[in-house]
Amino acid sequence: MSKVWLLVLAAVCHGIFSNGVVTNSSTRPDVVNVGAILSYESIIGKVAKVAIEAAVEDVNSDPTVLPGTKIELTMQDSNYSGFLSIVEALKFMEKDTVAIIGPQQSVTAHIISHIANELQVPLLSYSATDPTLSSLQFPFFVRTAQNDLYQMAAIADLVNYYGWREVIAIYVDDDHGRNGIAALGDKLAEKRCRISYKAPMSPNPTRDEITDLLVKVALMESRIVVLHTYAGPGPVVLNVAQYLGMMGTGYVWIATNWLTTLLDTNAPLDSDATDDFQGVITLRMYAPDSELKRKFVSRWNNLTSGKSTNGSFGLSSYGLYAYDTVWLLAHAIDAFFNQGGIISFSNDSRLTELHGGSLNFDAMSIFNGGNLLLQNILQVNMTGVTGPIKFTSDRNFIYPAFEVINVIDTALRRIGYWSNYSGLSVLPPEMLYAKPPNRSSESQRLYPVIWPGQTTERPRGWIFPNNGRHLNIGVPKRVSYREFVSQVEGTDLFKGYCIDVFTAALNFLPYAVPYKLIPFGDGINSPSSSELVHLITTGVYDAAIGDIAIITNRTKIVDFTQPYVESGLVVVAPVRRSNSNAWAFLRPFTPMMWGVTAIFFLIVGAVVWILEHRINDEFRGPPKKQVVTVLWFSLSTLFFSHKENTVSTLGRLVLIIWLFVVLIIVSSYTASLTSILTVQKLSSSVKGIESLINSKDPIGYQQNSYARNYLVEELGIHESRLVPLNMPEDFAEALKKGPRGGGVAAVVDERAYVDLFLSTRCEFSIVGQEFTKAGWGFAFPRDSPLAIDMSTAILRLSENGDLERIHDKWLTRSACTSQSTTFEVDRLQLKSFWGLFLICGLACLLALIVYFILMVRQFSRHYSDDFESSGRSSGSKSFQTFLTFVDEKEEEVKNRSKRRQMEKASNRSVGEDESTNSSKRRYTESCSSKSLDRCEEA
C-alpha cells in the first residue's frame, strides 16, 4: 500500500513541476502577493498610500472576502522617477506577484504596461488617466479611475455652454499632457470649437520658462485658458499669471482635476494659499454620497495621523479610487479562486535566452492565471466608496461624472455637475440616471460663477491681440459701381459706401482693431467675391469687406456679419411708355375675365327668367320678347338700372348676390381704368424671370457675379445663353441692341447694383419681382468672435440711423429710380374674382334645384288624377306635359285646378240624383206586378 501512495505522490509532483515553479496547490493559498508603485511624498501618492493600506487592512479583516487568504501588499516608492517605477515593477515580477496597483503616472504606465503584457500580470492604476492607454494596445492595463477623455468632454461642454469658441491649452509636454489635450481638441471640434494656441511646457519647468510661456499666451486673442498639468507646476503657473496680470477681468482659467486634488489634500486652506486661484473653474471626479463614503471619510483623520511630518492631510478623490481599487482586486481574486484558478508561474522562454550579465531576466516568470484574473477584474460588479463599480465594454467605469468647482476665497464652491449621461446639471448625476438622457441646450445649467477679477458677468472670452500684428483685410478692387468700394488712385486708401459702414462699425467696438486694407483684383475686371472669401480659409486674409453677397456656398466656409445691405437678384429690361388709345377701356380686364363676366351676365339673366317666368307677367310673352327681356335685364344690372321687378324669393336671393358681385367688379374696373388713364405706364416684352426661362434669348449678367451660378445651377438656364458684362455702359449698350442686334433681352444682377444703374437710365427698369433674397456682409474666419461684435455694431448703426445716412451719402436715388412702374402683368385676372363667381354660381344652382323640386311637386299634385284615369302614359308625353306645365302661368294652373275640383263635385251630386230616381222606378215597377193591397200596406 505504501508503494501505491509513493507512486501517486510522484505523479502529482511531476504534474505540478513539469511546467515551471508553483507556489501553492489548487487550494486557496494563505497569502496572495500584490505590489503597489507610487510616490510617497507626492500629492496623489501620500493620500493613495494611506488609502491602499487601509483597504488592505479592511479586506484582510473581512471574512466574506478572500476567506482563508490574506493580501500581502508590497509597496515601492518611485520617488517621482519613471525609471525607478520601471525598476520596481521588474522587482515585483521576480516575487510571484499576481497584480500591481499603479503606476501613479501615465508616462510610466505606458512602459510598465508592456512588461505586464509580456508576463500577464494585471496592472491596476487609479491615477493614470491618459486616454491613449487603450485596452487594445495594453490588454493587461486596467484604469480604476475616470478616463481623461471624459474630463476633456466636460471642459468642452463648459466652453460651449458659455458660448466661447476658442481656447488656449497650457499643458505638460509628456504623454499625460499631450494626449489629454489631443482629446480636448477632438471634443471641442464636436462643439464647433477649437484650440487656437497650444503652449507646452516641460514636466518640471522653471519659473522663467513659465514666465516666457505666459507672455506668449497673453499676446494671443483668446482669453480662455485650459491648464492641464500636475499639482507641482500648476500653482506656479497660476502664480506667474497673477504676477503678469492674467488673473484679472476678462480672463477665464479652467484647470483639470489636479487643482481640486491639491486643494482637497492640503485642506483646510488659508487665504494666502488660494490668492492665485481666485475665480478658477476646475473639476473633481464625482463620488456620490453614500454610507460607505461617509464612514471612510470619518476615519480619515485617524488614518492620517502620524503619517506625515506636517500633520494630517485631506482626502482627495484619488484616495477614494485607490481604496476601491484594492477592494475591486480582492473581489476579482476571490472570483478567481472560486472558478478553480491557481497561482502558478512559468518561465518565459524569450527571457531565458537573455541569460548572462547581472540583470537576471530569467528570474521573471509568466503568471499562468493572469488572463483568468484579468477577466474577473473586468467582470467585477460592486459598490464602493466612489459609488457603483462596473466596467463598460471599452474598460471604462460606468457613469463617468465630475463636479464643476469654482474657487472662491478659501472655499471650493460647487456650481454644478457634469455627466456623460446628461451633460451639465445642477442636480447630482444619480438623480438623472432614472430619467431619459437629455443633452439639449435648454437642459444644460450651472449656478452663477464668480470669474477672475471678482466679477459675475460672463467674460467675452477674447480680445483683439496686442501683439503688433494687423488684420489683413481683403477689399475687392472694383472697376464698376465704384460708389460701393474703390481704391483711391495712387494711395493704399479705399473709399465708398462699404468702407464707411466698416469704419463706422469699428467705432462701436469696445476695443481697438489694428487693420490693413489690401486690394484684391487686377483693376481691369471686377474680382470674384467667391475667390476673395476662399482666400480667408487659406489664411491669406484675416477678413474681407466690400460688396460681398451672403450666399449658401460662402457661409459654409466663413462667417458673415449681420447684413448691412438687402440685395437680391432682379431682372432689368428695356421698357417703353404705354400711351392711351381708343381701346384703353378694355385693358383693365384680361380676355378671360371679360369672357367669364359676360357668361355670368347671361347665366344670371337666364336663372332669374326661369324663377320668375311662371309668376311674373314681366317675364312672360312671346319667345322673342322673353329673349330680349332676359338680355336687357342681365345687362341692366351692370348699372343697377333694371326695371323688371322680381317676385319670387329665390329670384331675389340670386339677384342680391349677383348685384354684390357686380358692385365689386365695377369698382375694381373703375379703379384699374383710372390708373391706366392717369398714371404713366411702362411696358416690356420681358415680364420677369419666368419669361426669361421660357425664352431662348440671351441674358446678361455682371462678370464674376454669383448670378451666373444661380442661373445655371438653380434655374437650369444653359450657359450658352449667358453673356458676361463688365461695366454699366456695357449693360446699357447690350440692352439697347436687344437679342436681335447682338445684345441681350435682359440683365440679371443684384438689386443694389441695379438701383444704382437705373438712377440715371430711365429707358430701363426692373421687371417682375425680386426672385432671391440675400444681403451684403463682412466675411471673417469660421467662429471668429469679431464677426459677432461687428454684427452687433452694424445693428447699432441701423438703429441710430447712421446706416441710412451713409447710404444717402453714396447711393442717393434720383427721381428716375423711384418712379412708379406698372406693367401689363398687373391687369385684373380672373383668379382675383373666382370666389365671387363661385358664390354667385352656387346661388343660381341652388335656386334652380329648389325651383325644380317645387315644380315637380306641383306637377304631380295637379296631374296625378289625369295619369290615373288615362293609365300608364309614355315618358315623352309626360315630359311634354311637364314642360307645358312649367311654361304656364302659375295663376292659370291654380284656376284650372279649381275648375277641375268643382267639376268633380258637380259630377258627384248628379250621380247621386240619378241613383235615387232609378231606385224609385224599380220600386214602382215591382209594385205594379203585385196586388194593390200589398203595395198599400207597404
KOLVEXTI-434308 format. One line per 5 residues: number of its first residue (from 1); their letters; for each residue x, y, z of C-alpha. Coordinates in steps of 0.5 Angstrom, whole numbers. Layout:
<nodes>
NUM = a = X,Y,Z | ...
</nodes>
This chain:
<nodes>
1 = mskvw = 0,0,0 | 6,5,2 | 9,4,-5 | 2,6,-8 | 2,13,-4
6 = llvla = 9,14,-7 | 7,13,-14 | 1,18,-13 | 6,23,-10 | 11,22,-15
11 = avchg = 5,23,-21 | 3,29,-17 | 9,33,-16 | 11,31,-23 | 5,35,-26
16 = ifsng = 6,41,-21 | 13,42,-23 | 13,40,-30 | 11,47,-33 | 15,51,-28
21 = vvtns = 15,53,-21 | 9,53,-17 | 8,57,-10 | 2,53,-8 | -3,48,-9
26 = strpd = -10,48,-12 | -13,50,-5 | -13,57,-3 | -6,60,-1 | -5,63,5
31 = vvnvg = -2,69,2 | -3,73,-5 | 3,78,-7 | 0,84,-9 | 5,90,-11
36 = ailsy = 4,98,-11 | 8,103,-14 | 7,110,-12 | 11,117,-10 | 10,117,-2
41 = esiig = 11,125,-2 | 7,127,-8 | 0,130,-7 | -3,124,-10 | 2,119,-7
46 = kvakv = 1,120,0 | -6,120,0 | -6,114,-4 | -1,110,1 | -6,111,7
51 = aieaa = -12,109,3 | -9,103,0 | -6,101,7 | -13,102,10 | -16,98,4
56 = vedvn = -12,92,5 | -13,92,13 | -20,92,12 | -20,87,6 | -16,82,11
61 = sdptv = -20,83,17 | -27,82,13 | -28,74,13 | -33,75,7 | -28,77,2
66 = lpgtk = -22,72,1 | -24,67,6 | -17,64,9 | -13,68,5 | -9,75,6
71 = ieltm = -7,80,1 | 1,81,2 | 2,88,0 | 9,91,-2 | 10,98,-3
76 = qdsny = 15,101,-7 | 17,109,-7 | 18,111,-14 | 20,118,-11 | 18,122,-17
81 = sgfls = 22,118,-22 | 19,114,-28 | 26,110,-28 | 25,108,-21 | 18,106,-23
86 = iveal = 20,101,-28 | 26,98,-24 | 21,97,-18 | 16,94,-23 | 21,89,-25
91 = kfmek = 23,87,-18 | 15,85,-17 | 16,81,-23 | 21,77,-19 | 17,76,-13
96 = dtvai = 11,72,-16 | 6,78,-16 | -1,77,-18 | -2,84,-19 | 1,91,-19
101 = igpqq = -3,97,-16 | 0,103,-20 | 4,106,-23 | 2,113,-21 | 3,117,-27
106 = svtah = 1,116,-34 | 8,116,-37 | 11,111,-33 | 4,107,-34 | 6,106,-42
111 = iishi = 12,103,-41 | 10,98,-35 | 4,96,-39 | 9,93,-44 | 12,89,-38
116 = anelq = 5,87,-36 | 3,85,-42 | 9,80,-43 | 9,77,-36 | 1,77,-36
121 = vplls = 0,81,-29 | -6,86,-29 | -4,93,-28 | -9,97,-24 | -8,104,-24
126 = ysatd = -12,109,-20 | -9,116,-23 | -6,114,-30 | -12,117,-33 | -8,118,-40
131 = ptlss = -14,117,-45 | -9,113,-50 | -8,108,-45 | -12,103,-49 | -14,96,-48
136 = lqfpf = -12,94,-55 | -5,96,-54 | -5,94,-47 | -10,89,-45 | -7,88,-38
141 = fvrta = -7,95,-36 | -14,97,-32 | -16,104,-31 | -19,104,-24 | -21,112,-24
146 = qndly = -24,116,-29 | -21,117,-36 | -19,124,-38 | -23,123,-44 | -29,125,-40
151 = qmaai = -26,130,-37 | -24,134,-43 | -31,132,-45 | -33,136,-39 | -29,142,-41
156 = adlvn = -31,142,-48 | -38,142,-45 | -37,148,-41 | -33,152,-46 | -40,151,-51
161 = yygwr = -44,153,-45 | -41,160,-44 | -41,161,-52 | -34,161,-53 | -31,158,-59
166 = eviai = -23,158,-58 | -19,156,-52 | -11,156,-51 | -8,150,-48 | -2,150,-43
171 = yvddd = 0,143,-41 | 6,139,-39 | 10,136,-45 | 9,129,-44 | 4,123,-45
176 = hgrng = -1,125,-40 | -1,133,-42 | 0,132,-50 | -6,126,-50 | -10,130,-46
181 = iaalg = -10,136,-50 | -11,132,-56 | -17,129,-53 | -20,136,-51 | -18,138,-59
186 = dklae = -23,133,-61 | -28,134,-56 | -28,142,-58 | -29,140,-65 | -35,136,-64
191 = krcri = -38,143,-61 | -35,147,-67 | -30,150,-62 | -22,149,-63 | -16,150,-59
196 = sykap = -13,157,-62 | -6,156,-59 | -2,150,-55 | 3,152,-50 | 7,146,-48
201 = mspnp = 12,146,-42 | 17,141,-39 | 14,137,-33 | 19,141,-29 | 19,148,-31
206 = trdei = 23,154,-28 | 19,160,-26 | 23,164,-32 | 21,158,-37 | 13,159,-35
211 = tdllv = 14,167,-35 | 16,166,-42 | 11,162,-44 | 5,166,-41 | 8,172,-44
216 = kvalm = 7,169,-51 | 0,167,-48 | -2,174,-46 | -1,176,-54 | -6,171,-56
221 = esriv = -13,173,-58 | -17,168,-54 | -18,169,-46 | -20,162,-44 | -14,158,-42
226 = vlhty = -14,151,-40 | -9,149,-35 | -7,141,-36 | -1,140,-31 | 1,137,-25
231 = agpgp = 0,139,-18 | 7,141,-18 | 8,146,-23 | 1,148,-23 | 1,153,-18
236 = vvlnv = 7,156,-20 | 3,158,-27 | -2,161,-23 | 2,165,-19 | 6,168,-25
241 = aqylg = 0,169,-29 | -3,173,-22 | 4,177,-23 | 3,178,-30 | -4,181,-29
246 = mmgtg = -7,175,-33 | -12,173,-27 | -16,179,-28 | -22,181,-31 | -23,178,-38
251 = yvwia = -19,172,-37 | -22,165,-36 | -18,160,-33 | -20,152,-33 | -16,147,-29
256 = tnwlt = -16,140,-30 | -17,136,-23 | -10,137,-21 | -12,143,-17 | -18,140,-13
261 = tlldt = -13,134,-12 | -8,140,-9 | -14,144,-5 | -17,138,-2 | -11,135,0
266 = napld = -8,141,3 | -15,143,6 | -16,147,10 | -13,153,6 | -11,160,8
271 = sdatd = -12,166,4 | -5,167,2 | -5,160,-1 | -11,161,-5 | -10,168,-7
276 = dfqgv = -7,166,-14 | -13,161,-15 | -19,166,-15 | -24,165,-20 | -21,159,-23
281 = itlrm = -26,154,-25 | -24,146,-24 | -26,139,-24 | -27,134,-19 | -28,126,-20
286 = yapds = -35,125,-17 | -37,120,-12 | -44,120,-10 | -45,121,-2 | -46,114,1
291 = elkrk = -46,111,8 | -39,107,6 | -36,114,4 | -38,118,10 | -35,112,14
296 = fvsrw = -29,112,11 | -28,120,11 | -30,120,18 | -24,115,19 | -19,119,15
301 = nnlts = -16,124,20 | -15,118,25 | -12,114,19 | -7,120,17 | -5,122,24
306 = gkstn = 3,121,25 | 3,119,17 | 7,126,16 | 11,131,19 | 7,136,17
311 = gsfgl = 1,133,21 | -5,130,18 | -8,132,10 | -14,132,7 | -17,126,3
316 = ssygl = -18,127,-5 | -22,124,-10 | -15,120,-12 | -15,117,-5 | -22,114,-6
321 = yaydt = -21,111,-12 | -14,108,-9 | -18,105,-3 | -24,102,-8 | -18,99,-13
326 = vwlla = -16,94,-7 | -23,92,-6 | -24,91,-13 | -18,87,-14 | -20,83,-8
331 = haida = -27,81,-11 | -23,79,-17 | -18,75,-14 | -24,71,-10 | -28,70,-16
336 = ffnqg = -21,67,-19 | -21,62,-13 | -28,61,-14 | -27,59,-21 | -21,54,-19
341 = giisf = -16,59,-21 | -9,57,-18 | -3,62,-17 | 3,59,-22 | 8,62,-26
346 = sndsr = 12,59,-31 | 19,61,-34 | 19,66,-40 | 23,62,-46 | 25,69,-49
351 = ltelh = 27,72,-42 | 31,65,-41 | 35,67,-48 | 38,73,-45 | 42,70,-39
356 = ggsln = 48,73,-37 | 50,79,-34 | 47,82,-28 | 40,84,-30 | 38,77,-28
361 = fdams = 32,77,-33 | 31,69,-32 | 28,70,-25 | 22,74,-28 | 16,69,-29
366 = ifngg = 9,69,-33 | 3,69,-29 | -1,63,-31 | -7,65,-29 | -6,72,-31
371 = nlllq = -12,72,-36 | -17,69,-32 | -15,74,-26 | -16,80,-31 | -23,77,-34
376 = nilqv = -25,77,-27 | -23,84,-25 | -27,87,-31 | -33,83,-29 | -33,86,-22
381 = nmtgv = -40,89,-20 | -39,92,-13 | -41,99,-10 | -35,102,-7 | -34,109,-3
386 = tgpik = -34,112,-10 | -40,109,-12 | -42,103,-17 | -36,100,-20 | -37,96,-26
391 = ftsdr = -33,97,-33 | -36,98,-40 | -34,94,-46 | -28,99,-47 | -26,98,-40
396 = nfiyp = -28,105,-37 | -32,106,-31 | -40,106,-32 | -43,113,-30 | -37,118,-31
401 = afevi = -38,124,-28 | -35,130,-25 | -36,136,-20 | -35,143,-23 | -32,147,-18
406 = nvidt = -31,155,-17 | -25,157,-13 | -28,163,-9 | -24,166,-3 | -21,160,1
411 = alrri = -27,155,-1 | -29,151,-6 | -36,153,-9 | -39,147,-13 | -43,150,-19
416 = gywsn = -46,144,-22 | -44,137,-24 | -42,134,-31 | -44,127,-33 | -43,123,-39
421 = ysgls = -51,122,-39 | -54,129,-39 | -48,134,-39 | -48,140,-35 | -53,140,-29
426 = vlppe = -54,143,-22 | -57,136,-20 | -53,130,-18 | -52,125,-23 | -55,120,-20
431 = mlyak = -62,123,-20 | -61,124,-27 | -60,117,-29 | -67,115,-28 | -69,120,-33
436 = ppnrs = -68,119,-40 | -62,123,-42 | -63,130,-44 | -57,134,-48 | -61,139,-50
441 = sesqr = -58,146,-49 | -64,148,-45 | -63,143,-40 | -56,145,-39 | -55,149,-33
446 = lypvi = -50,151,-28 | -50,156,-22 | -47,163,-23 | -40,164,-23 | -35,169,-20
451 = wpgqt = -30,170,-25 | -23,172,-24 | -23,180,-22 | -29,178,-18 | -34,179,-23
456 = terpr = -40,175,-24 | -41,178,-31 | -39,172,-36 | -33,174,-40 | -33,175,-47
461 = gwifp = -27,170,-48 | -23,174,-53 | -20,181,-54 | -16,183,-60 | -9,181,-59
466 = nngrh = -4,186,-57 | 2,183,-61 | 3,189,-66 | 0,185,-72 | -5,188,-76
471 = lnigv = -11,185,-79 | -10,184,-86 | -17,185,-89 | -18,184,-97 | -22,189,-101
476 = pkrvs = -24,188,-108 | -21,193,-113 | -28,194,-117 | -28,198,-124 | -35,199,-124
481 = yrefv = -40,201,-119 | -34,205,-115 | -39,208,-111 | -39,202,-106 | -32,201,-106
486 = sqveg = -26,204,-110 | -19,205,-108 | -16,212,-108 | -11,213,-114 | -4,213,-112
491 = tdlfk = -5,211,-105 | -7,205,-101 | -13,208,-98 | -20,206,-100 | -27,210,-100
496 = gycid = -34,208,-101 | -41,206,-98 | -38,199,-96 | -32,203,-93 | -35,208,-89
501 = vftaa = -40,202,-86 | -34,198,-84 | -30,204,-80 | -37,207,-77 | -38,200,-74
506 = lnflp = -31,199,-72 | -32,206,-68 | -37,202,-64 | -33,196,-61 | -30,197,-54
511 = yavpy = -23,195,-57 | -18,198,-62 | -17,194,-68 | -11,195,-72 | -12,193,-79
516 = klipf = -9,194,-86 | -14,194,-92 | -11,190,-98 | -13,191,-105 | -16,184,-109
521 = gdgin = -16,184,-116 | -12,186,-122 | -16,193,-123 | -18,191,-130 | -24,187,-129
526 = spsss = -28,187,-122 | -26,181,-118 | -30,175,-116 | -32,175,-109 | -32,168,-108
531 = elvhl = -25,168,-109 | -24,173,-104 | -28,169,-99 | -24,163,-100 | -17,166,-99
536 = ittgv = -20,167,-92 | -20,160,-91 | -13,159,-93 | -10,165,-89 | -8,170,-94
541 = ydaai = -13,175,-91 | -16,175,-84 | -22,178,-86 | -26,181,-93 | -30,187,-93
546 = gdiai = -34,190,-99 | -40,188,-104 | -40,181,-101 | -46,178,-102 | -48,173,-97
551 = itnrt = -50,166,-100 | -50,159,-98 | -44,157,-101 | -40,162,-98 | -43,161,-91
556 = kivdf = -40,154,-91 | -33,157,-90 | -33,163,-87 | -38,167,-82 | -41,173,-84
561 = tqpyv = -44,179,-80 | -51,182,-80 | -52,184,-87 | -52,192,-88 | -55,192,-95
566 = esglv = -61,188,-97 | -60,186,-104 | -63,180,-108 | -63,178,-116 | -67,182,-120
571 = vvapv = -69,183,-128 | -67,189,-132 | -70,190,-139 | -72,196,-143 | -78,199,-142
576 = rrsns = -83,204,-147 | -89,208,-144 | -96,205,-146 | -100,211,-148 | -107,211,-148
581 = nawaf = -111,209,-154 | -118,208,-157 | -119,201,-154 | -116,203,-147 | -122,202,-143
586 = lrpft = -121,194,-145 | -115,194,-141 | -117,193,-134 | -119,186,-135 | -116,180,-139
591 = pmmwg = -119,177,-144 | -121,171,-140 | -124,176,-135 | -128,179,-140 | -131,173,-142
596 = vtaif = -133,170,-136 | -136,176,-134 | -140,176,-140 | -142,169,-139 | -145,170,-132
601 = flivg = -149,176,-134 | -153,171,-139 | -153,166,-134 | -156,170,-128 | -161,173,-133
606 = avvwi = -163,166,-135 | -164,164,-128 | -168,170,-126 | -172,169,-132 | -173,161,-130
611 = lehri = -175,163,-123 | -180,169,-125 | -183,166,-131 | -189,163,-128 | -191,168,-123
616 = ndefr = -188,175,-126 | -192,178,-132 | -186,182,-134 | -182,176,-136 | -188,173,-140
621 = gppkk = -190,174,-147 | -188,171,-154 | -181,168,-154 | -178,174,-158 | -180,179,-152
626 = qvvtv = -177,174,-147 | -170,173,-150 | -170,181,-150 | -172,181,-143 | -167,177,-141
631 = lwfsl = -161,180,-144 | -164,187,-142 | -165,185,-135 | -158,182,-134 | -154,188,-138
636 = stlff = -158,193,-134 | -156,190,-127 | -149,193,-129 | -151,200,-128 | -157,198,-122
641 = shken = -162,200,-127 | -166,194,-128 | -174,196,-129 | -176,189,-128 | -179,187,-121
646 = tvstl = -177,180,-118 | -183,177,-114 | -180,170,-112 | -176,169,-106 | -171,165,-110
651 = grlvl = -170,170,-115 | -169,176,-110 | -164,172,-107 | -160,171,-113 | -161,178,-115
656 = iiwlf = -158,180,-109 | -152,176,-109 | -151,178,-117 | -151,185,-115 | -146,185,-110
661 = vvlii = -141,181,-115 | -143,187,-120 | -141,192,-115 | -134,189,-113 | -133,188,-121
666 = vssyt = -135,195,-123 | -131,198,-117 | -125,194,-119 | -126,196,-126 | -126,203,-125
671 = aslts = -120,204,-120 | -116,200,-126 | -118,204,-131 | -117,211,-127 | -110,208,-126
676 = iltvq = -109,207,-133 | -111,213,-136 | -108,218,-131 | -101,214,-129 | -96,214,-133
681 = klsss = -95,206,-135 | -88,203,-138 | -89,196,-141 | -84,191,-143 | -83,185,-147
686 = vkgie = -80,181,-141 | -85,180,-136 | -80,177,-130 | -75,171,-129 | -80,166,-131
691 = slins = -81,169,-138 | -73,169,-139 | -73,162,-137 | -78,160,-142 | -75,164,-148
696 = kdpig = -69,163,-152 | -66,170,-151 | -59,172,-149 | -59,174,-142 | -53,179,-139
701 = yqqns = -50,178,-132 | -45,182,-128 | -38,179,-129 | -35,175,-123 | -42,175,-120
706 = yarny = -46,169,-117 | -52,171,-121 | -48,166,-126 | -48,160,-122 | -55,161,-120
711 = lveel = -58,162,-127 | -54,156,-129 | -55,151,-123 | -61,153,-120 | -66,156,-125
716 = gihes = -63,151,-131 | -61,156,-136 | -56,154,-141 | -49,157,-140 | -49,159,-148
721 = rlvpl = -55,164,-147 | -51,168,-141 | -47,174,-143 | -42,177,-138 | -42,184,-138
726 = nmped = -37,189,-134 | -39,196,-134 | -45,199,-133 | -44,202,-140 | -44,195,-143
731 = faeal = -50,194,-139 | -54,200,-143 | -51,198,-150 | -53,191,-149 | -60,192,-147
736 = kkgpr = -61,197,-153 | -58,193,-158 | -63,187,-156 | -63,180,-157 | -64,181,-165
741 = gggva = -58,186,-165 | -53,182,-162 | -55,185,-155 | -59,181,-149 | -66,181,-148
746 = avvde = -65,183,-140 | -60,183,-135 | -60,179,-128 | -56,183,-123 | -56,184,-115
751 = rayvd = -61,190,-113 | -56,194,-110 | -52,195,-117 | -59,195,-121 | -61,201,-117
756 = lflst = -55,205,-118 | -55,203,-125 | -62,206,-126 | -61,212,-122 | -59,215,-129
761 = rcefs = -62,211,-134 | -70,212,-135 | -70,207,-141 | -69,201,-137 | -73,198,-131
766 = ivgqe = -74,193,-126 | -79,188,-129 | -82,182,-125 | -81,181,-117 | -74,180,-114
771 = ftkag = -73,173,-114 | -68,172,-109 | -67,174,-102 | -60,176,-100 | -55,181,-97
776 = wgfaf = -48,184,-96 | -44,183,-90 | -37,183,-88 | -33,176,-88 | -29,173,-82
781 = prdsp = -26,166,-81 | -31,161,-78 | -32,162,-71 | -29,169,-71 | -31,173,-65
786 = laidm = -30,179,-69 | -36,177,-73 | -41,177,-67 | -38,184,-65 | -38,187,-72
791 = stail = -46,185,-73 | -48,188,-66 | -44,194,-68 | -48,194,-75 | -55,193,-71
796 = rlsen = -53,199,-67 | -51,203,-74 | -58,201,-76 | -62,203,-70 | -59,210,-69
801 = gdler = -60,212,-77 | -52,212,-78 | -53,207,-83 | -58,211,-87 | -54,217,-87
806 = ihdkw = -48,213,-90 | -53,210,-95 | -56,217,-97 | -49,220,-98 | -46,215,-103
811 = ltrsa = -53,212,-106 | -58,217,-106 | -63,216,-112 | -66,220,-117 | -73,221,-119
816 = ctsqs = -72,216,-125 | -70,211,-120 | -76,212,-115 | -82,213,-121 | -88,208,-121
821 = ttfev = -87,203,-126 | -93,198,-127 | -93,193,-133 | -99,189,-136 | -98,183,-132
826 = drlql = -102,188,-127 | -108,187,-131 | -114,185,-127 | -114,177,-127 | -120,172,-126
831 = ksfwg = -116,169,-120 | -118,175,-116 | -125,174,-117 | -126,167,-118 | -129,167,-111
836 = lflic = -135,172,-112 | -136,168,-119 | -137,162,-115 | -141,164,-110 | -146,167,-115
841 = glacl = -146,161,-119 | -147,156,-113 | -153,161,-111 | -156,160,-118 | -155,153,-118
846 = laliv = -159,152,-111 | -164,157,-113 | -165,152,-119 | -165,146,-115 | -170,149,-110
851 = yfilm = -175,151,-116 | -175,145,-120 | -177,141,-113 | -183,145,-112 | -185,145,-120
856 = vrqfs = -184,137,-119 | -189,137,-113 | -194,142,-116 | -194,138,-123 | -195,131,-119
861 = rhysd = -201,134,-115 | -204,137,-121 | -204,132,-126 | -204,126,-121 | -211,124,-123
866 = dfess = -210,125,-130 | -205,120,-130 | -209,115,-126 | -215,116,-131 | -211,115,-137
871 = grssg = -207,110,-135 | -199,109,-135 | -197,114,-140 | -191,114,-144 | -185,118,-141
876 = sksfq = -184,123,-147 | -191,125,-147 | -191,126,-139 | -184,131,-140 | -188,135,-146
881 = tfltf = -194,136,-141 | -189,138,-135 | -185,143,-140 | -192,146,-142 | -194,146,-134
886 = vdeke = -188,150,-133 | -189,155,-138 | -196,156,-136 | -197,162,-131 | -198,159,-124
891 = eevkn = -205,163,-123 | -208,160,-129 | -205,153,-127 | -209,154,-120 | -215,157,-123
896 = rskrr = -215,150,-128 | -214,146,-121 | -220,150,-118 | -225,148,-124 | -223,141,-124
901 = qmeka = -225,141,-117 | -231,144,-118 | -233,139,-124 | -231,133,-120 | -236,136,-114
906 = snrsv = -242,137,-119 | -241,131,-122 | -241,127,-116 | -248,131,-114 | -251,129,-121
911 = gedes = -249,122,-120 | -253,121,-113 | -259,124,-116 | -259,119,-122 | -258,114,-117
916 = tnssk = -264,116,-113 | -269,116,-119 | -267,110,-121 | -269,106,-115 | -275,109,-114
921 = rryte = -277,107,-121 | -275,100,-119 | -280,100,-113 | -286,103,-117 | -285,97,-123
926 = scssk = -285,92,-117 | -291,94,-114 | -295,94,-121 | -293,87,-121 | -296,85,-115
931 = sldrc = -303,87,-112 | -305,94,-110 | -307,92,-103 | -300,89,-101 | -297,96,-104
936 = eea = -301,100,-100 | -299,96,-94 | -292,97,-95
</nodes>
